[in-house]
Amino acid sequence: MQPQQSIREAYVEASSFLRQQQVMEPESNTKLLLEWVLGLSGAAYYMALPDPFPADKREAWENVVNRKAQGEPAQYIIGEQEFYGELFHVNPSVLIPRPETELLVEAVVKYGQSLPAREDRQPRICVDIGTGSGAIALTIARLCPQWQVVASDISPDALQVAQHNSRQQGIEIGWQQGNLLEPFAGSRVDILVSNPPYIPDEDIAGLQPEVREHEPLTALAGGPDGLGPYRIMISQFSLLASMPELIAFELGQGQAPDVAEMVRAAGYGHIHIIKDLAGIERHVIGILI
C-alpha cells in the first residue's frame, strides 16, 4: 500500500492486486473488506472514498487483503455474511450462506402457511436439517413466529455458531445434534427443510479453491452422485411419528429431476421445482396429499 493514498486509491490498488492473484469477483471482495476495516457502509462509505486512508487502519487493511489473495473467503475474514437482511456470524465450521437459499426460505414460508390448520390446533413443527450457521432456521422462525422451529446439525462446532447467531438476533428455537433425521426419531415433524451436501465426490476437486480449501467438506460432499443425503433423509421418514406434510430441499445443478422423483415416490403428490435467479432448478418442494 502506497503512503498518503485516498480510500478510493486503496480500493483500486487492492482490487487490481486481487485480480492479478486470480481472485474471483475482486471488486466486490475488496469493497466488502474495505467497508469492514473502515467500519463504514452505504452512503457513508461512498462519501468517504475521497478521504485519506486512515493511518491506524493500514495494517489491518494490508492483512485482510493478503488473506484474501491467499484464497480465504472474505466472509470468513470478516466473520459475517448477510442473509435475508440479517447478519450471520460465520467461520470455517459452517458453509457460507448463499443468496439462492433465500428462495428456499421463501418457498417454505409460502407453502407452509398455505397448509390447512392442524385439527389439534397445535403449532406446526418446522425442522431444519444440517443448519450450519442457522440461516434457514432462524430466518424461518423470524418470518413465522407461530411455528415451532428446531435446527439440527451433526457438527457441534456448527451448532455453536448457529446458537451464537440465535442469541445475537434474539430468536429462540430448538436444537438437536445428530445425523440427518436420527435426532427426531419418534417425533412429529410437520415441515422439513434442508440444504444438505449435494456435490458429487468427483466434483469436489474442481470447485473454486476458496470453496474447496476453506469451507467444510462435510457441508459440501454428497457422495458418489451427490444425492446420498436425500436418499438417506427420505428413507428415515419411517423414524418419524408421521410423514412431514411439507418437505423442501436445496440441490445442485441438474439434480432436480432425480430428487423430485424421490420425493414423488415417497408419497408427495404435489411437487414444485423452483429456479434460482440464474435459471437453475435449485429447490424441490413436496406437499403430502
N, C-alpha and C positions, 0 to 999 in steps of 0.2 A: 504494500500500500504506500502510495506516494504521500509525502508530507503536504499539509495545507490543502488537502482536497476538499471539495464540497461533497455533500452527501450524494448528489447526483453523479459526480465523477467516481465516487467509490462504488456506486451501483454499476456503472458502465464497466469499470475495470474488473469487478468481481464476476459479472455475468459473462464478460469476454473470456476471462480465465476459466470459468466452469465450462464454457462451450469448448474451449481447447482441450479440456480434460474429458470431453465426450459425455458430460453430464446431461441427462435428459431434462428438457424444459429449464434451461439455465436462467432465463429471465424471471420466471415465476418463483423458482427456488431462491434466487438472490433477493427478490422482493420480500418473500416470507421471512428469510433470515434477517434481513436488514430491519424490517418492522419490529422483529422480536428484540434484536440488540438495542435498538433505539427506544423501544417501548412506545412506538407510535403506530397508528393505523388510520385508515380512512383519509379524510381531508387533512388531518394534522400531519400525516406522513408526506403527502404531496406538497403541502405548504413548506415543509422543512427541507425539501430537496436542494434549494439554492444555498442553504446554510453551510458553514464549515462543519466538517465531520468532527464530532466531539472527541477531544484527545483522550478522555477517560474511557472511551468505548473502543479504541483502536485495537487493543489486544484481544478483546472478546470477539470483535468482528473478524480479525485475521484467523482466530481459532475456528470459528464456525465455518468460514469459507474453506479452510483447509480440510476440515472434517467432511464437508460436502464434496469436495474434489476427490476424496478417497472413497466416495460411494455411499456414505452413510445417509439414510433418508433424512430430509430436513425436519420431518415431523418428530423423529427420534431425537434430533439435535435440540430442538426447542421444547420437546416433551409434550406436545399437544397437537390435536387435529380437530378442526371444526366438523361437526356432523349435525345436520338439521338445525342449524342456528345455535348450537351449544358447543363449547369447547370440552374436549375429552382428553384427559391425560393419557399418553401412550408411551410405551417403552418397548424394547425388543422382546418382551414376553407376550406381546399381543400384535395381531395384524393391524395395520393402519386402516381405519375405516375409509371406504371409498364412496364417492358420490352416488354410484348406481345403487348402493344398498339403501339409500333414502327412498328409492322407488319401492323396494321390498316392504319397508315400514309402511309406506302409504297404502300399499295393497292390503296388508294385514289389517290396518285400521278400517279401510273401506269395506272389505268383505266381512271382517269380523263384526263390525257394527250393523251390518245388514242381516246377520243371523237372527232368527226369531228368539225371543226371550226364553230362557230356560223355564221349564214348568215349575221347578222348585224356587225360582226367583233368586237363586244364588248367583253371585258374580262369576263371570267366566274366568277360567284359569288359562293364562297365556304363558307358554314356556318357550324360552329362547335357548336353543341347544348350541353349545360352543360359543358362548357370549363374548369371549375376548375382552375388549375394553368396556363392554356393556352398552355399546352404542345403540344396538337394536332394542334391547330390553328396556333401557332407561328412557329412550325416546317414545316407545310404545306406552310405557307407564305414564309419561308426561301427557301424551295425547289422549289416553284412555284411562283416566284415573278410576273409573268404575270397574276396571278389570283387576284381577289379582295376577301380577306378573312375577314369574320366577325365572332366574337365569342360572345356567349351569355351564361348567367347563371342566375338562379333565385336568387342566393345569392349575395348581394352587397359586402360582405366580400371576396368571391371568386373572384369577378371581380377586386377588389383592388389588390389581389395577382397576377392575370393574367396581369393586366396593369403594375404592377411593373416589371414583367418579360419582358414585351414588351419594356419598357424603357431601362432595363438593356441590352437587346440584340439588341437594335436599330432597331426593326422591328415594323412598323406601320400597324395596322389592324383596322377594325371597331369593335364597341362594342355595345351590347344590353343587357338590363336586363329584365328578364321575364321568364315565364314558357314555356319551350319547344318551340314550333313554334309560340306562340302568338305574340312575338315582330316582327315577319316577315309577319304579315297579310298584304296581298296586294302586297308583294314584290316578286321580281324574285329571286329564289334560284336555281342555276344550279346543285350544288353538296352539298349534306347534309351528314355530318358525325357526329356521336355521340357515346360516350361511357357512356350510361346512367346508373342509378342504376338498377341492374338486379338480386340482391339476393332476393329470396323469403323471405317474412317476418318471416316465421317459422324457417328459417336457420340462422337468424342473431345471435341468442343466441349461436350457435355452431361455430361461427367464432373465429379465434385466438384472444385472449384478446387484443393484441396490435392493432388489426384492429377494433374490436367491441367497445372498450372503448376509442379509441383515434381518429379514422378517422370519418369524418362527416356522420351521419346516412342518411342524405338526399342524399348523393352520393352513398349509398350502397343499401338501401331497395327499391325493385322494385314492391312491392305489394304482394298479396297472392301467385302468381306463378312466380313472378319476371319479368313478361312480360308486366306489365302495361304501362311503358313508351313507349315501341314500339307501342302498340296499339294506344295510345294517339297521338304520333307523326304521325303515318300513317293516322289516322282519321283527323289530322289537315292539311294534304296536301291540302284540299279544301280551306284553308285560303290563300294559296299562289297564286300568279299570274298565276303560271303554275306548273305542276308536276316537281320535280327535275329530271334531266337527270340521275343522279347517286346518290345512297344512300349507306351509309356504316355504319354498326353498329358493335360495340363490344358487346359480350354477354357471359353468363355463360355456364358452362359445361352442355351439354345435351339440350340446348335451340336452337341450330342451326336449327333443322328441323321445329320447330314451327315458328321461326322468318322468315325463308326462305319462308314458306308457306304464311305468312302475306304479305311479300314483293311481292311474285308472284301474290297473289290475288289483290294487289294494282295496278297491271299492268306492273310489271317489268319482262320482258321476259327472260333476261339473268341474271342468279343467279350464284354467285361464293361463295363457302364456303371455308374459309381459316383456316388452322390449325395453332396453335401456336407451339413453339419448343417442347412442351410436347406431341404433337399429338392431343390436344383437339381442336375441332371445335370452333374457338374463334370469327370469324368475318363472317358476311354475307354482300355481296356486291350485289346490284341490279342495273341493267342498263336498262333504259327505251328504249323500241323498238319504 
